[in-house]
Amino acid sequence: ATPPPTPAPTQEPCSAGLCTPKTVSAKEQDTFQLSCPSGEFIARIDTAKYGSESRNCGSNVQNTVTQECYSKLSCSLRVTNSAMGGDPCPGIPKELVVTAQCGKSGVTGPAPPTPP
């Protein structure tokens, strides 16, 4: 008898309820949009950088993006120097690059009540 086929490994299994890693970027003056698959929410912002990687300048805007996006199904924000807390690379076109984790609803929240 042949053994049943093993399913192809998908991305790493959900750990602590974090299921879908996403990396999203938007150029300066554009609108940054982050959304999770159906049934998931923005569980964590791992990194958020605003600047120019090729010119090696930029700033960490993780707190700004976390405030706008954490625990929502989706979020959007305008990528401007004022929204990002200043201009880290004057005179150079910039980009916002965010790595986030989506998670299943209810995983990080309180446990549902147990039925009697």
Contacts in CASP RR format, 6 or more apart in sequence:
PFRMAT RR
TARGET T0000
AUTHOR 0000-0000-0000
METHOD contacts of the structure
MODEL  1
ATPPPTPAPTQEPCSAGLCTPKTVSAKEQDTFQLSCPSGEFIARIDTAKY
GSESRNCGSNVQNTVTQECYSKLSCSLRVTNSAMGGDPCPGIPKELVVTA
QCGKSGVTGPAPPTPP
11 20 0 8 1.000
11 21 0 8 1.000
14 103 0 8 1.000
14 104 0 8 1.000
16 107 0 8 1.000
16 108 0 8 1.000
17 43 0 8 1.000
17 103 0 8 1.000
17 104 0 8 1.000
17 107 0 8 1.000
17 108 0 8 1.000
18 43 0 8 1.000
18 44 0 8 1.000
18 101 0 8 1.000
18 102 0 8 1.000
18 103 0 8 1.000
19 40 0 8 1.000
19 101 0 8 1.000
19 102 0 8 1.000
19 103 0 8 1.000
19 104 0 8 1.000
20 36 0 8 1.000
20 37 0 8 1.000
20 40 0 8 1.000
20 101 0 8 1.000
20 102 0 8 1.000
20 103 0 8 1.000
21 46 0 8 1.000
21 99 0 8 1.000
21 100 0 8 1.000
21 101 0 8 1.000
21 102 0 8 1.000
22 34 0 8 1.000
22 36 0 8 1.000
22 99 0 8 1.000
22 100 0 8 1.000
22 101 0 8 1.000
22 102 0 8 1.000
23 97 0 8 1.000
23 98 0 8 1.000
23 99 0 8 1.000
23 100 0 8 1.000
24 32 0 8 1.000
24 33 0 8 1.000
24 34 0 8 1.000
24 97 0 8 1.000
24 98 0 8 1.000
24 100 0 8 1.000
25 32 0 8 1.000
25 95 0 8 1.000
25 96 0 8 1.000
25 97 0 8 1.000
25 98 0 8 1.000
26 32 0 8 1.000
26 33 0 8 1.000
26 79 0 8 1.000
26 95 0 8 1.000
26 96 0 8 1.000
27 79 0 8 1.000
27 93 0 8 1.000
27 94 0 8 1.000
27 95 0 8 1.000
27 96 0 8 1.000
28 79 0 8 1.000
28 80 0 8 1.000
28 81 0 8 1.000
28 93 0 8 1.000
28 94 0 8 1.000
28 95 0 8 1.000
28 96 0 8 1.000
29 78 0 8 1.000
29 79 0 8 1.000
29 80 0 8 1.000
30 78 0 8 1.000
30 79 0 8 1.000
31 76 0 8 1.000
31 77 0 8 1.000
31 78 0 8 1.000
31 79 0 8 1.000
32 76 0 8 1.000
32 77 0 8 1.000
32 78 0 8 1.000
32 79 0 8 1.000
32 96 0 8 1.000
32 98 0 8 1.000
33 74 0 8 1.000
33 75 0 8 1.000
33 76 0 8 1.000
34 42 0 8 1.000
34 69 0 8 1.000
34 74 0 8 1.000
34 75 0 8 1.000
34 76 0 8 1.000
34 98 0 8 1.000
34 100 0 8 1.000
35 73 0 8 1.000
35 74 0 8 1.000
35 75 0 8 1.000
36 42 0 8 1.000
36 73 0 8 1.000
36 74 0 8 1.000
36 102 0 8 1.000
36 103 0 8 1.000
37 102 0 8 1.000
39 73 0 8 1.000
39 104 0 8 1.000
39 105 0 8 1.000
40 73 0 8 1.000
40 102 0 8 1.000
40 103 0 8 1.000
40 104 0 8 1.000
40 105 0 8 1.000
41 71 0 8 1.000
41 72 0 8 1.000
41 73 0 8 1.000
41 102 0 8 1.000
41 103 0 8 1.000
41 105 0 8 1.000
42 69 0 8 1.000
42 70 0 8 1.000
42 71 0 8 1.000
42 72 0 8 1.000
42 73 0 8 1.000
42 74 0 8 1.000
42 75 0 8 1.000
42 100 0 8 1.000
42 101 0 8 1.000
42 102 0 8 1.000
42 103 0 8 1.000
43 70 0 8 1.000
43 71 0 8 1.000
43 100 0 8 1.000
43 101 0 8 1.000
43 102 0 8 1.000
43 103 0 8 1.000
43 107 0 8 1.000
43 108 0 8 1.000
44 70 0 8 1.000
44 100 0 8 1.000
44 101 0 8 1.000
45 62 0 8 1.000
45 65 0 8 1.000
45 66 0 8 1.000
45 69 0 8 1.000
45 70 0 8 1.000
45 98 0 8 1.000
45 99 0 8 1.000
45 100 0 8 1.000
46 99 0 8 1.000
46 100 0 8 1.000
46 101 0 8 1.000
47 60 0 8 1.000
47 62 0 8 1.000
47 97 0 8 1.000
47 98 0 8 1.000
47 99 0 8 1.000
48 60 0 8 1.000
48 61 0 8 1.000
48 62 0 8 1.000
48 64 0 8 1.000
48 65 0 8 1.000
48 66 0 8 1.000
48 96 0 8 1.000
48 97 0 8 1.000
48 98 0 8 1.000
48 99 0 8 1.000
49 58 0 8 1.000
49 59 0 8 1.000
49 60 0 8 1.000
49 61 0 8 1.000
49 96 0 8 1.000
49 97 0 8 1.000
49 98 0 8 1.000
50 58 0 8 1.000
50 59 0 8 1.000
50 61 0 8 1.000
50 79 0 8 1.000
50 84 0 8 1.000
50 88 0 8 1.000
50 94 0 8 1.000
50 95 0 8 1.000
50 96 0 8 1.000
51 57 0 8 1.000
51 58 0 8 1.000
51 59 0 8 1.000
51 88 0 8 1.000
51 89 0 8 1.000
51 92 0 8 1.000
51 94 0 8 1.000
51 95 0 8 1.000
51 96 0 8 1.000
52 58 0 8 1.000
52 89 0 8 1.000
52 92 0 8 1.000
52 93 0 8 1.000
52 94 0 8 1.000
52 95 0 8 1.000
53 95 0 8 1.000
53 97 0 8 1.000
55 89 0 8 1.000
55 92 0 8 1.000
57 88 0 8 1.000
57 89 0 8 1.000
57 92 0 8 1.000
58 88 0 8 1.000
58 89 0 8 1.000
58 94 0 8 1.000
59 84 0 8 1.000
59 85 0 8 1.000
59 86 0 8 1.000
59 88 0 8 1.000
61 84 0 8 1.000
61 85 0 8 1.000
61 96 0 8 1.000
64 83 0 8 1.000
64 84 0 8 1.000
64 85 0 8 1.000
65 77 0 8 1.000
65 96 0 8 1.000
65 98 0 8 1.000
68 75 0 8 1.000
68 77 0 8 1.000
69 75 0 8 1.000
69 77 0 8 1.000
69 100 0 8 1.000
77 83 0 8 1.000
79 94 0 8 1.000
79 95 0 8 1.000
79 96 0 8 1.000
81 87 0 8 1.000
81 94 0 8 1.000
84 96 0 8 1.000
87 94 0 8 1.000
88 94 0 8 1.000
106 112 0 8 1.000
END
